[in-house]
Structure formats: C-alpha cells, structure tokens
Amino acid sequence: MSLTGLAEGNLGDLLRLDGRVAIVTGAGRRIGREIARVLASQGARVAIGEIDAAVGDRAADEIEAEGGIAFAHPTDVGRSEQVASLVDATVARFGRLDILINNAHWEKVGSVVELDEADWDRSFDVLLKALYLGCKYAIPHMEAAGGGAIVNISSVHARHVSDRYVTYQTAKAAVVHFTRQVAWDFGPARIRVNCICPGAIPSAEEHDRTMADEVRRAEATMLKALKRAGHPRDIARAVLYLVSDLSDWVTGQTLTVDGGEFMTFPSTGARRMADYLADHPDRRGSV
Ligand SMILES: NC(=O)c1ccc[n+]([C@@H]2O[C@H](COP(=O)([O-])OP(=O)(O)OC[C@H]3O[C@@H](n4cnc5c(N)ncnc54)[C@H](O)[C@@H]3O)[C@@H](O)[C@H]2O)c1
C-alpha cells in the first residue's frame, strides 16, 4: 500500500452517484433544494418529496435545466400513505432506490403550556414520524438493491435549549438517536444511516447579502470559528460525503456543520458579544 495515497487513484470518483436514485424530502426550498441539486450534479436521479407542489416542481425543473434528472411528487411526509406513494412513484419511475434524505421541516414554537396538542402532534409528525415512515418504506427497496444510504437532517438544537422551542429541540434530539438505532438494525444489510446537525443556514441569497454587508457579516459570524455565514451548499456537500462511497465505513454518526459555532463555552460567546456591543452600542437590541 502506498503511504502517499497515489495507489488509490482518483478518490473524487467515489463521490459520483451515477446510476443511483435518491429521495430528498422538503427539497423545494433552501437546504433540501440544494441537497437535491448537488446529488443530481453527481449523477443521481432525484425524487423531490415536497408538500408545496409549486416549489417542488420548480426545484425539479431547475435540476433538469442544469442537465440533471429529477421529478417532484407532492408529499406530506407526516402521512403514511403519501410517503408510501412517494417511494412507490420513485421506484416506478427510476427502477430502484439507493438514497433517502429526511430533510422536510415544520414546527410550532411555544412552551409546553402554550402549545396546543394538535401543534405538538403535527410538529412531531413532520420532524420525527416522517423519518420512521421514510425509512419504513424506503429500506425494503434498499435491501433489494444490496444496500443504501440514509441521511437525517437534525440541528444544533438537538444538543441545546433556547426559549420556548420544545417541539423542535426534542424532536431533533430524537433524530440523532433514531439515526443510531436504524444504523444498527440495518448495518448488516449494508444500509448506512447518518445524521447532520446544521448551524444557522440562510438561503443562498441571504448568505450573499450578509457576506456583502460589513455589519451583517460581523454579526452573523461573531460566534463562529470560521468567519463566513452558512450556505445551503455547506450542508449539501456534507450530505454528498455521507451518501457516497467515500464514507463507506461510516454509519450511525452525527456530523455538526456549523462553521465551528457550537463548540465554545457559553461564557466565551457571551464575552465576545459583550465586547462587540461595547464597541457598537447602536446595535444593542439588534443582535
Ligand atoms: N435553515 C437552518 O438554519 C437550519 C438549521 C438547522 C437545521 N435545519 C434543518 O434543515 C432542514 C431543512 O431546513 P430549511 O431551513 O431548508 O427548511 P425550510 O423551512 O426553508 O424548507 C423546508 C421545506 O420543507 C417543506 N415541508 C414542510 N412541511 C412538509 C411536509 N409535511 N411534507 C413535505 N415537505 C414539507 C416546505 O414546504 C419547505 O419547502 C430541516 O430539517 C431543518 O430543521 C435548518
């Protein structure tokens, strides 16, 4: 074996997804849309499971205009029959299923006292039950294909609490452990299951506006080790690694992709914020 790695050939080839079929939920906007684009750009044929039919179609058209292959299937990921229909339509169209990205997002903010039971149930249907449904219907097809890769999108909120955000944070924490359990159960079938915890990810347009504005850039990156705002492609590229053969021996893991924000002590962040506000008193109440 060569220590230089030259004997490995072109490792970039392992990032290609030619011949594979992927489902991305909630892919009409922002992170999911970019995941679908990046997977398609590497040769995957992509099904977009999106509740908003218009943005789902737009995302699929965009991929096709860029030379990829995609279609949108109107789907409420919280409904069993609709997730089954998404999987069936994908396999009917493309003949197989190799990749599932559980990304769709809806939640109701509130404390346990404020939240209606229906909002609690709906939040958990989209943030957690949808993952169970996606895996339940997708995995038999992956087993038939000899393996597969699933990525669940959690959040840095899985490990932290903030004000009145009980549905999101509880569900996202469960996503991390759900990932490990499914990875354990289906590892013998060569189905890898991993999880990504994104930090704050604005839309691509918001990212560009933030980075072009000195004050917004300083404030958006104040607590990040890397002095750049997040971009949907940061998450999409991490997803690509986790579904590709480059991560062939990685399963059950959670990768935080946040520009290095959520690793310091709260007191360090608070001190940095206080220093900034001492220099910019006009920004008090805005950051
Ligand atoms: N953007 C961030 O700052 C951020 C940070 C951490 C984690 N995340 C996670 O990343 C994922 C994507 O986030 P985003 O910011 O791109 O979300 P978004 O709200 O911009 O887009 C979510 C998409 O999901 C769709 N959707 C909503 N309910 C659905 C349902 N029942 N069935 C199917 N589709 C549905 C929406 O129509 C929308 O197109 C989510 O899981 C979110 O929790 C986002």
The ligand as an SDF file (V2000), in Angstrom:
LIG
                    3D

 44 48  0  0  0  0  0  0  0  0999 V2000
  -32.0600   26.6570    7.9620 N   0  0  0  0  0  0  0  0  0  0  0  0
  -31.4830   26.4730    9.1350 C   0  0  0  0  0  0  0  0  0  0  0  0
  -30.9370   27.4200    9.7520 O   0  0  0  0  0  0  0  0  0  0  0  0
  -31.4290   25.0960    9.7500 C   0  0  0  0  0  0  0  0  0  0  0  0
  -30.5940   24.9070   10.8650 C   0  0  0  0  0  0  0  0  0  0  0  0
  -30.5480   23.6430   11.4480 C   0  0  0  0  0  0  0  0  0  0  0  0
  -31.2860   22.5940   10.9170 C   0  0  0  0  0  0  0  0  0  0  0  0
  -32.0950   22.8150    9.8530 N   0  0  0  0  0  0  0  0  0  0  0  0
  -32.8690   21.6790    9.3440 C   0  0  0  0  0  0  0  0  0  0  0  0
  -32.5890   21.5230    7.9640 O   0  0  0  0  0  0  0  0  0  0  0  0
  -33.7480   21.0350    7.2980 C   0  0  0  0  0  0  0  0  0  0  0  0
  -34.1190   21.9800    6.1730 C   0  0  0  0  0  0  0  0  0  0  0  0
  -34.2870   23.2630    6.7280 O   0  0  0  0  0  0  0  0  0  0  0  0
  -34.6180   24.5390    5.8260 P   0  0  0  0  0  0  0  0  0  0  0  0
  -34.1920   25.7120    6.6010 O   0  0  0  0  0  0  0  0  0  0  0  0
  -34.1150   24.3260    4.4440 O   0  0  0  0  0  0  0  0  0  0  0  0
  -36.2120   24.4800    5.8470 O   0  0  0  0  0  0  0  0  0  0  0  0
  -37.2790   25.3790    5.0430 P   0  0  0  0  0  0  0  0  0  0  0  0
  -38.3470   25.6750    6.0150 O   0  0  0  0  0  0  0  0  0  0  0  0
  -36.5910   26.5130    4.3410 O   0  0  0  0  0  0  0  0  0  0  0  0
  -37.7800   24.3550    3.9440 O   0  0  0  0  0  0  0  0  0  0  0  0
  -38.4190   23.1730    4.3520 C   0  0  0  0  0  0  0  0  0  0  0  0
  -39.1780   22.5860    3.2050 C   0  0  0  0  0  0  0  0  0  0  0  0
  -39.9720   21.5100    3.7380 O   0  0  0  0  0  0  0  0  0  0  0  0
  -41.2520   21.5820    3.1560 C   0  0  0  0  0  0  0  0  0  0  0  0
  -42.2390   20.9300    4.0240 N   0  0  0  0  0  0  0  0  0  0  0  0
  -42.8300   21.4240    5.1410 C   0  0  0  0  0  0  0  0  0  0  0  0
  -43.6850   20.5330    5.6510 N   0  0  0  0  0  0  0  0  0  0  0  0
  -43.6220   19.4410    4.8540 C   0  0  0  0  0  0  0  0  0  0  0  0
  -44.2870   18.2000    4.8540 C   0  0  0  0  0  0  0  0  0  0  0  0
  -45.1800   17.8840    5.7960 N   0  0  0  0  0  0  0  0  0  0  0  0
  -44.0130   17.3170    3.8670 N   0  0  0  0  0  0  0  0  0  0  0  0
  -43.0980   17.6210    2.9040 C   0  0  0  0  0  0  0  0  0  0  0  0
  -42.4490   18.7940    2.8410 N   0  0  0  0  0  0  0  0  0  0  0  0
  -42.7070   19.6950    3.8110 C   0  0  0  0  0  0  0  0  0  0  0  0
  -41.5230   23.0700    2.9920 C   0  0  0  0  0  0  0  0  0  0  0  0
  -42.5500   23.3300    2.0540 O   0  0  0  0  0  0  0  0  0  0  0  0
  -40.1530   23.5830    2.5590 C   0  0  0  0  0  0  0  0  0  0  0  0
  -40.0010   23.5840    1.1680 O   0  0  0  0  0  0  0  0  0  0  0  0
  -34.8250   20.9050    8.3650 C   0  0  0  0  0  0  0  0  0  0  0  0
  -34.8530   19.5850    8.8430 O   0  0  0  0  0  0  0  0  0  0  0  0
  -34.3620   21.8610    9.4370 C   0  0  0  0  0  0  0  0  0  0  0  0
  -34.8450   21.5410   10.7090 O   0  0  0  0  0  0  0  0  0  0  0  0
  -32.1770   24.0400    9.2610 C   0  0  0  0  0  0  0  0  0  0  0  0
  1  2  1  0
  2  3  2  0
  2  4  1  0
  4  5  1  0
  4 44  2  0
  5  6  2  0
  6  7  1  0
  7  8  2  0
  8  9  1  0
  8 44  1  0
  9 10  1  0
  9 42  1  0
 10 11  1  0
 11 12  1  0
 11 40  1  0
 12 13  1  0
 13 14  1  0
 14 15  2  0
 14 16  1  0
 14 17  1  0
 17 18  1  0
 18 19  2  0
 18 20  1  0
 18 21  1  0
 21 22  1  0
 22 23  1  0
 23 24  1  0
 23 38  1  0
 24 25  1  0
 25 26  1  0
 25 36  1  0
 26 27  1  0
 26 35  1  0
 27 28  2  0
 28 29  1  0
 29 30  1  0
 29 35  2  0
 30 31  1  0
 30 32  2  0
 32 33  1  0
 33 34  2  0
 34 35  1  0
 36 37  1  0
 36 38  1  0
 38 39  1  0
 40 41  1  0
 40 42  1  0
 42 43  1  0
M  CHG  2   8   1  16  -1
M  END
$$$$
